[in-house]
Amino acid sequence: MDNIKYAKNVLDPARFRDLKDLCTNHVRDIPGYNFCRKEQESSNYLEEIIRHLIGRDHHVEYWVRNTSEATLFHVDGNELQQKFDYIKYGGFDPDQKIEFPLNTHILYVNIDPKMQGGKLYILPYNKYIPGRPILDTDYTPLENTKMIEVQPKENHMVLWGDQVYHSTGRVLNRDVVKHRISFMFSSWDKAPEIYKEHNHWTNYNNDFVSGSQHPPKPMEFDLK
């Protein structure tokens, strides 16, 4: 399991405080998907933090989530393009070429110490299965599959370097815990085509029941 790393207290107290304040106060203002090319100057504090941690040898995709519900097992790839195409074509195309980053980092930004549940689950030996969507509603690991459980803690970071399946568990005491904020970023050796014209995108709405479907849309991101 050398492809999975864990680090504690990755930012100094001042930097972490500023990052936590920004993500907590503006989590709804931060675009769902963001991209920074290695030759570009940092355009916001999130990009400054990324470059402080990993330098600027690669392009970087990044996103912030405040998640208290469970998520499906999935791998990190060009999720933005897949969501766009899913709406556009009415489903997943198994012949679609899926692009993958070099790695994934999860930095925990706002985690209530009273939180129950909300763990990260990583399947270190279960890599992406070609022909399946990266957001896979039907993927279920086999019984007795090796699983790593990570209890989120503020200013701790998890890093892995392969397309391994992972998910998050539901926060059990959501009446007490209001935040489970994670700052995630991935290194890319090539910029995905979807980011050719725009670096910041909304998420998508895929509510077939209400009929309120729309693909991700480009947006501005002016927070410093």
SVG drawing of the C-alpha trace seen along z (x, -y; Angstrom):
<svg xmlns="http://www.w3.org/2000/svg" viewBox="-41 -38 49 50">
<polyline fill="none" stroke="black" stroke-width="0.4" points="0.0,0.0 2.9,-2.3 0.6,-4.3 -1.3,-5.7 0.2,-8.3 -1.0,-10.2 0.3,-13.4 -0.5,-15.4 -0.4,-19.2 0.5,-19.9 0.0,-23.6 1.3,-26.1 -1.4,-27.4 -1.8,-30.8 -2.2,-29.3 -4.6,-26.7 -6.7,-29.3 -7.0,-31.4 -7.9,-28.3 -10.5,-27.1 -12.1,-30.5 -12.2,-30.9 -13.7,-27.4 -16.2,-27.6 -17.5,-31.1 -17.5,-30.7 -18.0,-27.0 -21.1,-27.7 -19.3,-30.4 -16.4,-28.1 -17.0,-26.5 -17.6,-22.8 -14.6,-22.2 -11.5,-24.3 -8.2,-24.0 -4.9,-25.8 -2.2,-25.3 1.4,-25.0 2.5,-28.0 -0.2,-30.3 0.2,-32.5 -2.1,-31.6 -5.4,-33.4 -6.8,-32.7 -5.8,-31.5 -6.7,-27.9 -4.2,-27.8 -1.6,-29.4 -2.1,-26.7 -1.7,-23.9 1.5,-25.3 2.8,-25.8 2.2,-22.0 3.2,-20.4 5.0,-23.1 4.1,-23.8 5.5,-20.9 2.1,-19.9 -1.3,-21.3 -3.8,-21.0 -7.6,-20.4 -9.2,-21.2 -12.5,-21.3 -14.0,-21.8 -16.9,-19.8 -19.0,-20.0 -20.3,-16.5 -22.4,-14.9 -24.1,-12.2 -22.4,-9.0 -20.9,-9.0 -20.6,-6.1 -17.4,-4.2 -15.7,-5.9 -12.3,-6.8 -11.1,-10.3 -10.8,-11.1 -12.2,-13.7 -15.5,-13.8 -16.5,-17.2 -16.4,-15.9 -18.3,-12.7 -21.0,-14.7 -21.3,-17.0 -21.6,-14.1 -24.0,-12.2 -26.5,-15.0 -25.8,-15.7 -26.2,-12.1 -28.6,-10.8 -26.3,-8.3 -22.8,-6.9 -21.0,-5.8 -18.8,-2.8 -16.6,-3.6 -15.8,-7.1 -12.1,-7.8 -11.7,-8.6 -8.7,-10.7 -7.1,-10.3 -4.9,-12.5 -1.5,-11.4 -2.8,-11.5 -5.4,-12.7 -5.0,-14.7 -7.6,-15.2 -6.9,-17.9 -9.5,-18.1 -10.3,-21.7 -13.3,-21.9 -14.0,-18.7 -16.0,-18.9 -14.2,-16.7 -17.6,-15.4 -18.4,-14.0 -19.6,-10.4 -19.2,-8.6 -18.1,-10.5 -15.0,-8.3 -13.1,-8.0 -12.9,-4.4 -10.2,-3.5 -9.9,-0.1 -6.1,-0.1 -6.0,2.9 -9.2,2.1 -8.2,0.1 -10.5,-1.4 -12.3,1.2 -12.2,0.1 -15.6,-0.3 -17.3,-1.5 -18.2,-5.1 -15.9,-6.8 -19.1,-7.7 -20.3,-4.1 -23.8,-3.5 -23.4,0.2 -19.9,0.8 -19.8,3.0 -16.6,4.4 -16.4,8.1 -16.7,9.5 -13.5,9.3 -11.9,6.8 -9.1,4.9 -10.3,1.6 -8.6,-1.3 -10.7,-3.5 -9.6,-7.1 -11.1,-9.2 -11.0,-12.8 -9.0,-15.3 -8.4,-19.0 -5.1,-19.8 -4.5,-16.2 -4.1,-15.0 -4.5,-11.7 -2.7,-11.2 -2.8,-8.3 -1.3,-7.8 -3.5,-5.2 -7.0,-5.1 -8.3,-3.3 -11.9,-3.1 -12.9,-5.2 -16.0,-6.6 -17.1,-8.5 -19.5,-7.4 -22.5,-9.3 -22.1,-11.7 -24.4,-10.1 -24.9,-13.1 -25.8,-15.8 -27.9,-17.5 -24.6,-18.4 -22.1,-18.5 -22.7,-21.2 -19.5,-20.9 -17.4,-18.2 -15.3,-20.3 -12.6,-18.8 -10.2,-20.5 -9.2,-18.1 -6.8,-18.5 -5.2,-16.3 -2.0,-16.7 -2.4,-16.4 0.4,-16.0 -2.0,-17.2 -4.9,-19.7 -8.3,-18.0 -10.0,-19.4 -13.0,-20.5 -10.8,-23.2 -9.5,-24.6 -11.7,-27.7 -12.8,-27.9 -11.0,-27.1 -14.0,-27.2 -17.3,-25.3 -20.5,-24.7 -21.6,-21.2 -24.5,-19.7 -28.2,-18.9 -29.2,-15.4 -32.7,-15.2 -34.6,-13.1 -37.7,-12.9 -38.3,-16.7 -36.9,-17.1 -34.5,-19.9 -31.4,-18.6 -28.6,-20.9 -24.9,-20.2 -22.1,-22.0 -21.7,-25.7 -18.6,-27.9 -18.5,-30.5 -16.3,-33.2 -14.3,-32.7 -13.1,-36.0 -12.4,-35.0 -8.9,-35.9"/>
</svg>
